[in-house]
Amino acid sequence: MVPPIYSPSANRYDSTMKYRRCGKSGILLPEISLGMWQNFGQTSPLSNSIEILHYAFDHGITHFDLANNYGPPYGTAEQTFGHVMKHSFMPYRDELFISTKAGYDMWPGPYGNWGSRKYLFSSLNQSLKRMNLEYVDLFYIHRYDPETPLEETLQALVDIVHQGKALYIGISRWPYEATQFAYKYLAERNVPCLIYQGRYHIFDRAPETEGILQQAKDNGTGFIGFSPLAQGLLTDRYLNGIPQDSRIAHGGHLKKEALTETTLRRISALNEVAKRRGQTLAEMALAWILKDDMVTSVIVGVSSTAQLEKNLKAISNTTFSSEELQEIENICKE
Ligand SMILES: NC(=O)c1ccc[n+]([C@@H]2O[C@H](COP(=O)([O-])OP(=O)(O)OC[C@H]3O[C@@H](n4cnc5c(N)ncnc54)[C@H](OP(=O)(O)O)[C@@H]3O)[C@@H](O)[C@H]2O)c1
């Protein structure tokens, strides 16, 4: 049977989604973006991935976040995205803001890792092929390389933009000082850093405490938070044990050991605060990040359309009273 041709919802920009300006750029990003780190590789059913991607675009999610090593196995999340590009999204390419990254071990030998010009160019060329794209909207250096001169990495990013293979450049997980160097280097070459990507959630406030959020704002750069639900801990997923189909049960990056008694107690207490706000814990966790206008967007990772549907509800209430904020802070210290 010939599969039906995808036709996106005509209301995709009228419903729930809100868009925020990314730093001092011309780009608007949806408050909730979709990340393809874990649930879109070869080990996940393709039909489920397609359903989630369609649902996302149908509801105003224009930004899809990938990396060369997303899967598992590595490369296969980009292949899944490439499949959807080819079969569904191609007519809507200009409505999409697609990012990928390079920085972690990708292929054997000395040129498949870290921050050399050689690796970054080769990796992006591979990513474009897997995703059926001529260019990405945003290309990130995925991590800080303490051995490659920063100038080499940054100049490669500038040249990638000059070649038209990426429209914008982003930095992920770089320390403060190196980031400052990067912002200056890139701005001086008229390829300003569009966005900084860092881990940010109720249990991990490093972007605030390390000054990364303020630094991005001061440099006219946006900030996008990853793992906003602490990989699922900040949801109702583990309140009553470890479900068979959960990330912890799959035995990947989120370990059983993360579910300590203290963490479980905090999750339960946060769940009560969320209920009083008329939100689920996942909704409150996303809203808690979006309360700050220094944040451009959060990247959620979902394993089902139902999860994404619930998460989108967070957008409708991102305001917290000072008492609620204090209570959340206290819970995280108890
Ligand atoms: N730059 C970097 O170094 C870096 C690192 C990590 C991630 N990222 C980016 O950030 C994205 C998101 O990361 P993440 O997947 O860790 O994000 P996350 O949103 O914190 O966690 C996603 C997981 O939470 C659970 N979940 C989501 N919505 C739920 C809901 N409504 N109810 C119950 N459970 C829910 C699901 O777990 P189950 O699978 O158990 O259902 C889902 O797989 C990645 O895809 C990637 O794009 C970037």
The ligand as a Gaussian input file, in Angstrom:
#p B3LYP/6-31G(d) Opt

LIG

0 1
 N       24.291000      19.348000      24.011000
 C       24.356000      18.239000      24.680000
 O       25.421000      17.779000      25.086000
 C       23.087000      17.482000      24.957000
 C       23.074000      16.443000      25.914000
 C       21.866000      15.795000      26.152000
 C       20.713000      16.170000      25.462000
 N       20.768000      17.163000      24.524000
 C       19.561000      17.573000      23.753000
 O       18.449000      17.713000      24.622000
 C       17.386000      16.851000      24.175000
 C       16.554000      16.414000      25.324000
 O       17.327000      15.633000      26.241000
 P       16.631000      14.515000      27.105000
 O       16.039000      13.485000      26.211000
 O       17.566000      14.095000      28.168000
 O       15.420000      15.411000      27.707000
 P       14.370000      15.306000      28.842000
 O       13.195000      16.026000      28.262000
 O       14.945000      15.784000      30.131000
 O       14.044000      13.753000      29.035000
 C       13.334000      13.045000      28.074000
 C       12.680000      11.826000      28.685000
 O       11.765000      12.220000      29.707000
 C       10.617000      11.398000      29.678000
 N        9.438000      12.250000      29.435000
 C        9.320000      13.291000      28.574000
 N        8.107000      13.837000      28.667000
 C        7.424000      13.141000      29.609000
 C        6.122000      13.243000      30.156000
 N        5.257000      14.176000      29.771000
 N        5.765000      12.338000      31.115000
 C        6.618000      11.392000      31.539000
 N        7.878000      11.244000      31.048000
 C        8.272000      12.123000      30.101000
 C       10.827000      10.376000      28.572000
 O       11.391000       9.246000      29.195000
 P       11.091000       7.743000      28.710000
 O       12.022000       7.549000      27.556000
 O       11.430000       6.948000      29.917000
 O        9.645000       7.689000      28.319000
 C       11.844000      11.058000      27.685000
 O       12.612000      10.143000      26.927000
 C       18.118000      15.734000      23.435000
 O       17.274000      15.015000      22.554000
 C       19.175000      16.523000      22.716000
 O       18.610000      17.136000      21.580000
 C       21.921000      17.823000      24.282000

